[in-house]
Amino acid sequence: MTAYELKNVFSSISDIISKNKDYLIELDAQNGDGDLGLSMSNGFKAVSDFLNTNEEKDIGKVFMKMSSVFNEVSPSSLGTILSFSMIGIAKSLKGKEEANVADFSNALENGVKLIMEKANSKLGEKTILDSLYPAVETLKNNQNLEPKELFKKAFEAASAGSESTKNMKAVHGRASYYGEKSIGVLDGGSVVGKLIFEGIYNYYSNK
């Protein structure tokens, strides 16, 4: 992956997030304040717009700038968390103008680890981690596959992870106020994680 390809990947992610904006708002309104769809669609569109004018080729530097752009436009809890992940990715890819599957998988893993560290969260707590983590593990364990098939598997893992949050009790954010009542409700953040990998898969599927 190069900085040029990154532009097309995030354009695809932005498209799928935008198409699901109302759905994310509906999900978030059940246990949150209902702004998830708006903050995510605005954040990913801003990143996509930035990448359309970006001339930097160092992917690490590009991700660091993406983090700032996203955090500025989407100053929500999940916006901050995703900005952390981009910082983790940036540090892993610093100095690289091209990243192979192993590089990218490692970078995404470091992005997830930084989320866990900064948000003091772990799997099974009804968050975006429950979709991101299994997707990244799938990437790490299937690096022999072609990108289209690889990201299809990652998307499927993210989807299953997101679906599993229905059976979890929220322990973070506004949703945690609902305690046991949060069980049975799909976590909006986990859906965002699923949509990110759906966007990546869509790009490679249509390439």
Contacts in CASP RR format, 6 or more apart in sequence:
PFRMAT RR
TARGET T0000
AUTHOR 0000-0000-0000
METHOD contacts of the structure
MODEL  1
MTAYELKNVFSSISDIISKNKDYLIELDAQNGDGDLGLSMSNGFKAVSDF
LNTNEEKDIGKVFMKMSSVFNEVSPSSLGTILSFSMIGIAKSLKGKEEAN
VADFSNALENGVKLIMEKANSKLGEKTILDSLYPAVETLKNNQNLEPKEL
FKKAFEAASAGSESTKNMKAVHGRASYYGEKSIGVLDGGSVVGKLIFEGI
YNYYSNK
1 9 0 8 1.000
1 59 0 8 1.000
1 98 0 8 1.000
1 99 0 8 1.000
1 100 0 8 1.000
1 104 0 8 1.000
2 57 0 8 1.000
2 59 0 8 1.000
2 97 0 8 1.000
2 98 0 8 1.000
2 99 0 8 1.000
3 51 0 8 1.000
3 54 0 8 1.000
3 56 0 8 1.000
3 57 0 8 1.000
3 58 0 8 1.000
3 59 0 8 1.000
3 62 0 8 1.000
3 97 0 8 1.000
6 51 0 8 1.000
6 59 0 8 1.000
6 62 0 8 1.000
7 48 0 8 1.000
7 51 0 8 1.000
7 52 0 8 1.000
7 54 0 8 1.000
8 203 0 8 1.000
9 199 0 8 1.000
9 200 0 8 1.000
9 203 0 8 1.000
10 44 0 8 1.000
10 47 0 8 1.000
10 48 0 8 1.000
10 51 0 8 1.000
10 66 0 8 1.000
11 48 0 8 1.000
11 51 0 8 1.000
11 52 0 8 1.000
11 203 0 8 1.000
12 199 0 8 1.000
12 200 0 8 1.000
12 202 0 8 1.000
12 203 0 8 1.000
12 206 0 8 1.000
13 44 0 8 1.000
13 48 0 8 1.000
13 195 0 8 1.000
13 196 0 8 1.000
13 199 0 8 1.000
13 200 0 8 1.000
14 41 0 8 1.000
14 44 0 8 1.000
14 45 0 8 1.000
14 47 0 8 1.000
14 48 0 8 1.000
15 199 0 8 1.000
15 202 0 8 1.000
16 195 0 8 1.000
16 198 0 8 1.000
16 199 0 8 1.000
16 202 0 8 1.000
17 24 0 8 1.000
17 37 0 8 1.000
17 40 0 8 1.000
17 41 0 8 1.000
17 44 0 8 1.000
17 192 0 8 1.000
17 195 0 8 1.000
17 196 0 8 1.000
18 41 0 8 1.000
18 44 0 8 1.000
18 45 0 8 1.000
20 37 0 8 1.000
20 191 0 8 1.000
20 195 0 8 1.000
21 37 0 8 1.000
21 38 0 8 1.000
21 40 0 8 1.000
21 41 0 8 1.000
22 37 0 8 1.000
23 191 0 8 1.000
24 36 0 8 1.000
24 37 0 8 1.000
24 40 0 8 1.000
24 41 0 8 1.000
24 188 0 8 1.000
24 191 0 8 1.000
24 192 0 8 1.000
25 34 0 8 1.000
25 35 0 8 1.000
25 36 0 8 1.000
25 37 0 8 1.000
25 38 0 8 1.000
27 36 0 8 1.000
27 185 0 8 1.000
27 186 0 8 1.000
27 187 0 8 1.000
27 188 0 8 1.000
27 191 0 8 1.000
28 34 0 8 1.000
28 35 0 8 1.000
28 36 0 8 1.000
28 37 0 8 1.000
28 188 0 8 1.000
30 185 0 8 1.000
31 170 0 8 1.000
31 174 0 8 1.000
31 175 0 8 1.000
31 178 0 8 1.000
31 181 0 8 1.000
31 182 0 8 1.000
31 185 0 8 1.000
32 174 0 8 1.000
32 175 0 8 1.000
33 174 0 8 1.000
35 76 0 8 1.000
36 76 0 8 1.000
36 78 0 8 1.000
36 188 0 8 1.000
36 189 0 8 1.000
36 192 0 8 1.000
39 74 0 8 1.000
39 75 0 8 1.000
39 76 0 8 1.000
39 78 0 8 1.000
39 79 0 8 1.000
40 74 0 8 1.000
40 78 0 8 1.000
40 79 0 8 1.000
40 192 0 8 1.000
42 73 0 8 1.000
42 74 0 8 1.000
43 69 0 8 1.000
43 70 0 8 1.000
43 73 0 8 1.000
43 74 0 8 1.000
43 79 0 8 1.000
44 70 0 8 1.000
46 69 0 8 1.000
46 70 0 8 1.000
46 72 0 8 1.000
46 73 0 8 1.000
46 74 0 8 1.000
47 66 0 8 1.000
47 69 0 8 1.000
47 70 0 8 1.000
50 65 0 8 1.000
50 66 0 8 1.000
50 69 0 8 1.000
51 62 0 8 1.000
51 66 0 8 1.000
54 62 0 8 1.000
54 65 0 8 1.000
56 62 0 8 1.000
56 65 0 8 1.000
57 97 0 8 1.000
58 94 0 8 1.000
58 95 0 8 1.000
58 96 0 8 1.000
58 97 0 8 1.000
59 93 0 8 1.000
59 95 0 8 1.000
59 96 0 8 1.000
59 97 0 8 1.000
59 98 0 8 1.000
59 99 0 8 1.000
60 89 0 8 1.000
60 90 0 8 1.000
60 91 0 8 1.000
60 92 0 8 1.000
60 93 0 8 1.000
60 94 0 8 1.000
60 95 0 8 1.000
60 96 0 8 1.000
61 90 0 8 1.000
61 94 0 8 1.000
61 95 0 8 1.000
62 90 0 8 1.000
63 86 0 8 1.000
63 87 0 8 1.000
63 88 0 8 1.000
63 89 0 8 1.000
63 90 0 8 1.000
63 93 0 8 1.000
63 107 0 8 1.000
64 86 0 8 1.000
64 87 0 8 1.000
64 90 0 8 1.000
66 86 0 8 1.000
66 90 0 8 1.000
67 83 0 8 1.000
67 84 0 8 1.000
67 86 0 8 1.000
67 87 0 8 1.000
67 90 0 8 1.000
68 83 0 8 1.000
70 79 0 8 1.000
70 82 0 8 1.000
70 83 0 8 1.000
70 86 0 8 1.000
71 79 0 8 1.000
71 80 0 8 1.000
71 83 0 8 1.000
74 82 0 8 1.000
77 173 0 8 1.000
78 128 0 8 1.000
78 189 0 8 1.000
78 192 0 8 1.000
81 115 0 8 1.000
81 118 0 8 1.000
81 119 0 8 1.000
81 128 0 8 1.000
82 128 0 8 1.000
82 192 0 8 1.000
84 111 0 8 1.000
84 114 0 8 1.000
84 115 0 8 1.000
84 118 0 8 1.000
84 119 0 8 1.000
85 111 0 8 1.000
85 112 0 8 1.000
85 114 0 8 1.000
85 115 0 8 1.000
85 132 0 8 1.000
86 111 0 8 1.000
87 111 0 8 1.000
87 114 0 8 1.000
88 107 0 8 1.000
88 110 0 8 1.000
88 111 0 8 1.000
88 113 0 8 1.000
88 114 0 8 1.000
89 107 0 8 1.000
89 108 0 8 1.000
89 110 0 8 1.000
89 111 0 8 1.000
91 110 0 8 1.000
92 103 0 8 1.000
92 106 0 8 1.000
92 107 0 8 1.000
92 110 0 8 1.000
92 111 0 8 1.000
93 99 0 8 1.000
93 103 0 8 1.000
93 104 0 8 1.000
93 107 0 8 1.000
96 103 0 8 1.000
99 107 0 8 1.000
101 139 0 8 1.000
101 143 0 8 1.000
101 147 0 8 1.000
101 150 0 8 1.000
102 143 0 8 1.000
104 139 0 8 1.000
105 136 0 8 1.000
105 139 0 8 1.000
105 140 0 8 1.000
105 143 0 8 1.000
106 140 0 8 1.000
108 132 0 8 1.000
108 136 0 8 1.000
108 139 0 8 1.000
109 136 0 8 1.000
109 140 0 8 1.000
112 129 0 8 1.000
112 132 0 8 1.000
112 133 0 8 1.000
112 136 0 8 1.000
115 121 0 8 1.000
115 128 0 8 1.000
115 129 0 8 1.000
115 132 0 8 1.000
116 122 0 8 1.000
116 129 0 8 1.000
119 127 0 8 1.000
119 172 0 8 1.000
121 127 0 8 1.000
121 129 0 8 1.000
121 172 0 8 1.000
122 129 0 8 1.000
123 129 0 8 1.000
123 130 0 8 1.000
123 133 0 8 1.000
124 130 0 8 1.000
124 164 0 8 1.000
124 165 0 8 1.000
124 168 0 8 1.000
125 168 0 8 1.000
125 170 0 8 1.000
125 171 0 8 1.000
125 172 0 8 1.000
126 165 0 8 1.000
126 168 0 8 1.000
126 169 0 8 1.000
126 170 0 8 1.000
126 171 0 8 1.000
126 172 0 8 1.000
126 175 0 8 1.000
126 182 0 8 1.000
126 187 0 8 1.000
126 190 0 8 1.000
127 165 0 8 1.000
127 172 0 8 1.000
127 187 0 8 1.000
127 189 0 8 1.000
127 190 0 8 1.000
128 187 0 8 1.000
128 189 0 8 1.000
128 190 0 8 1.000
128 192 0 8 1.000
128 193 0 8 1.000
130 161 0 8 1.000
130 162 0 8 1.000
130 164 0 8 1.000
130 165 0 8 1.000
130 168 0 8 1.000
130 187 0 8 1.000
130 190 0 8 1.000
131 158 0 8 1.000
131 159 0 8 1.000
131 161 0 8 1.000
131 162 0 8 1.000
131 165 0 8 1.000
131 189 0 8 1.000
131 190 0 8 1.000
131 191 0 8 1.000
131 192 0 8 1.000
131 193 0 8 1.000
131 194 0 8 1.000
131 197 0 8 1.000
132 158 0 8 1.000
132 193 0 8 1.000
132 196 0 8 1.000
134 157 0 8 1.000
134 158 0 8 1.000
134 160 0 8 1.000
134 161 0 8 1.000
135 154 0 8 1.000
135 155 0 8 1.000
135 157 0 8 1.000
135 158 0 8 1.000
135 193 0 8 1.000
135 197 0 8 1.000
136 154 0 8 1.000
137 157 0 8 1.000
138 150 0 8 1.000
138 153 0 8 1.000
138 154 0 8 1.000
138 156 0 8 1.000
138 157 0 8 1.000
139 150 0 8 1.000
139 151 0 8 1.000
139 154 0 8 1.000
142 150 0 8 1.000
142 153 0 8 1.000
143 150 0 8 1.000
145 153 0 8 1.000
147 204 0 8 1.000
147 207 0 8 1.000
148 201 0 8 1.000
148 204 0 8 1.000
148 205 0 8 1.000
148 207 0 8 1.000
150 204 0 8 1.000
151 197 0 8 1.000
151 200 0 8 1.000
151 201 0 8 1.000
151 204 0 8 1.000
151 205 0 8 1.000
152 201 0 8 1.000
152 205 0 8 1.000
154 197 0 8 1.000
154 200 0 8 1.000
154 201 0 8 1.000
155 194 0 8 1.000
155 197 0 8 1.000
155 198 0 8 1.000
155 199 0 8 1.000
155 200 0 8 1.000
155 201 0 8 1.000
157 197 0 8 1.000
158 193 0 8 1.000
158 194 0 8 1.000
158 196 0 8 1.000
158 197 0 8 1.000
158 198 0 8 1.000
159 194 0 8 1.000
159 198 0 8 1.000
161 190 0 8 1.000
161 194 0 8 1.000
162 186 0 8 1.000
162 187 0 8 1.000
162 190 0 8 1.000
162 191 0 8 1.000
162 193 0 8 1.000
162 194 0 8 1.000
163 186 0 8 1.000
165 186 0 8 1.000
165 187 0 8 1.000
165 190 0 8 1.000
166 183 0 8 1.000
166 184 0 8 1.000
166 185 0 8 1.000
166 186 0 8 1.000
167 183 0 8 1.000
167 184 0 8 1.000
168 182 0 8 1.000
168 183 0 8 1.000
168 187 0 8 1.000
169 179 0 8 1.000
169 180 0 8 1.000
169 182 0 8 1.000
169 183 0 8 1.000
170 176 0 8 1.000
170 178 0 8 1.000
170 179 0 8 1.000
170 182 0 8 1.000
170 187 0 8 1.000
175 182 0 8 1.000
175 185 0 8 1.000
175 187 0 8 1.000
176 182 0 8 1.000
END
